[in-house]
Amino acid sequence: HLDKIREIKRLIEATGRDIFLEVDGGINTENIASVVQAGANVVVAGSAVFKTEDIRENVQRLKVAAKSQ
């Protein structure tokens, strides 16, 4: 899937337009950094955010994980 993200990002950049690339599905603390590095500007992480009652902590973990690597 990362190759698809990279390819779409390349196509977006070739247009010269300001287009956001959103990735939805399966985003978690283990893969979010790779997805962002591959070119995603927006990630949707429903299960990773709402899997426990501490939503704020889950979001913070995703933010930290997104910046790692």
NORNORFEN-V557153 format. One record per helix or strand of 3 or more residues. SS is the DSSP state (H for helix, E for strand). FROM is the first residue (numbers start at 0). TO is the last residue. If there is no record, write none. Layout:
ss->(SS:SS)
from->(FROM:FROM)
to->(TO:TO)
//
This chain:
ss->(H:E:H:E:H:H)
from->(1:21:31:41:45:54)
to->(14:23:37:43:49:66)
//
